[in-house]
């Protein structure tokens, strides 16, 4: 009987997910066909760009860029909850459309959801309409899934150009880079990840991570270190409140 109800719940989740994807496809199609208003492009402000909260920061911000590692995301969520820490998860749209339940779990645990583009493209090579399409399509999927669109955009690989900043500005978003990079995706070494997330770190830092096994392994010791320094672990937006 239990398996029967589990199967029913699974089917319902898949139906809901598929409906979201269908709606997204239609929305993105409309977005692609809609021309940019030249006057609006000329007058709009570019997105503000931040790589830290500088001297106005209230804590450390952990940033997780998510295009893979769903099981590690759940481990990371458990560790963050144990230490009452909040993080910002920059979500890849093509990951989210296969992992709506995980996306919702991140959101429901009180973490911040940011935009990491839909297909992990090199935004410094995209013109304004394609920058807008890539950012807006990810925003739209997240909004359909959670009822709220992100306000922060982290360009994949930190690659951006003036059109990227204009596109993010058109969507009312701030553009986020990082001040410390754990390079966990490349080195896959928990000791190195710990070192890069702690050495020389000060309040206001944005620490870049990914949902790697080694990152999840190192996270508890990283949070213990921050706690020993009496540093809060807060979302990027919380750190930027004084920046406006």
Residue pairs with C-beta under 8 A, 6 or more apart in sequence:
13 100
13 101
16 100
17 97
17 100
20 97
20 100
20 141
20 144
20 145
21 97
21 141
23 144
24 97
24 137
24 140
24 141
24 144
27 137
27 140
27 144
28 133
28 136
28 137
28 140
31 132
31 133
31 136
31 137
31 140
32 133
36 128
36 129
36 132
40 170
41 128
41 166
41 170
44 166
44 169
44 170
45 169
46 162
46 165
46 166
46 168
46 169
47 153
47 164
47 165
47 166
47 167
47 168
47 169
47 173
47 174
47 175
48 174
48 175
49 160
49 165
49 174
49 175
49 176
49 177
50 174
50 175
50 176
50 177
50 206
50 236
50 240
50 243
51 176
51 177
51 178
51 179
51 206
52 178
52 179
52 204
52 205
52 206
53 61
53 203
53 204
53 205
53 206
53 239
53 240
53 242
53 243
54 204
54 243
55 204
56 204
56 242
56 243
57 203
57 204
57 205
57 239
58 203
58 204
58 232
58 234
58 238
58 239
58 241
58 242
59 203
59 204
59 231
59 232
59 233
59 234
59 238
59 239
60 201
60 203
60 204
60 205
60 207
60 226
60 231
60 232
60 233
60 234
61 87
61 88
61 205
61 206
61 207
61 233
61 234
61 235
61 236
61 238
61 239
62 85
62 87
62 88
62 197
62 207
62 209
62 233
63 87
63 88
63 89
63 90
63 114
63 154
63 176
63 178
63 206
63 207
63 208
63 209
63 236
64 73
64 76
64 87
64 88
64 89
64 90
64 209
64 210
64 211
65 90
65 92
65 116
65 154
65 156
65 208
65 209
65 210
66 73
66 89
66 90
66 91
66 92
66 95
66 116
66 210
66 211
67 92
67 94
67 95
67 116
67 120
68 95
68 210
68 211
69 210
69 211
69 212
69 213
70 95
70 99
70 102
70 211
72 211
72 212
72 213
72 215
72 216
73 89
73 102
73 105
73 106
73 211
74 102
74 105
75 216
76 87
76 211
76 215
76 216
76 219
77 105
77 106
77 109
77 111
79 216
79 219
79 220
79 223
80 86
80 87
80 109
80 111
80 219
80 223
80 233
81 109
82 220
83 220
83 223
83 224
83 227
83 233
85 223
85 226
85 233
86 110
86 111
86 112
86 233
86 234
86 235
86 238
87 111
87 112
87 233
87 235
88 111
88 112
88 113
88 114
88 152
88 176
88 235
88 236
88 237
89 106
89 111
89 112
89 113
89 114
90 114
90 115
90 116
90 152
90 154
90 176
91 103
91 106
91 113
91 114
91 115
91 116
91 138
91 142
91 150
92 116
92 117
92 118
92 119
92 120
92 138
92 156
93 115
93 116
93 117
93 118
93 119
93 137
93 138
93 141
93 142
94 118
94 119
94 120
96 103
96 138
96 141
96 142
96 145
97 141
100 145
103 113
103 142
103 145
103 146
104 145
104 146
106 113
107 113
107 146
107 148
111 235
112 152
112 235
112 236
112 237
112 238
113 142
113 146
113 148
113 150
114 150
114 151
114 152
114 153
114 154
114 176
114 236
115 135
115 138
115 139
115 142
115 150
115 152
115 153
115 154
115 173
116 138
116 153
116 154
116 156
117 123
117 134
117 135
117 138
117 153
117 155
117 156
118 134
118 135
118 137
118 138
118 141
119 134
120 156
121 130
121 134
121 156
122 156
122 157
122 159
123 131
123 134
123 155
123 156
123 159
123 160
123 161
123 164
124 155
124 159
124 160
124 161
124 164
125 159
125 161
126 134
126 161
126 163
126 164
127 163
128 163
128 166
128 167
131 163
131 164
131 166
131 167
131 168
132 167
132 170
132 171
135 153
135 167
135 168
135 171
135 173
136 167
136 171
138 150
139 149
139 150
139 171
139 173
140 149
142 148
142 149
142 150
143 149
150 173
151 172
151 173
151 174
151 237
152 173
152 174
152 175
152 176
152 236
152 237
153 168
153 171
153 173
153 174
153 175
153 176
154 175
154 176
154 177
155 164
155 175
155 177
158 177
158 178
160 175
164 175
165 175
168 174
168 175
174 240
176 206
176 236
177 206
178 206
178 207
178 208
179 204
179 205
179 206
179 207
180 196
180 197
180 200
180 201
180 205
180 206
180 207
180 208
181 196
181 208
182 192
182 193
182 196
182 197
182 207
182 208
182 209
182 215
183 192
183 196
184 193
184 209
184 210
184 212
184 214
184 215
185 210
185 212
187 193
188 212
188 213
188 214
189 214
190 214
190 215
190 217
190 218
191 218
193 209
193 212
193 214
193 215
193 218
193 222
194 218
194 221
194 222
194 225
197 207
197 209
197 218
197 222
198 222
198 225
198 226
201 207
203 231
204 239
206 236
206 239
209 215
223 233
226 233
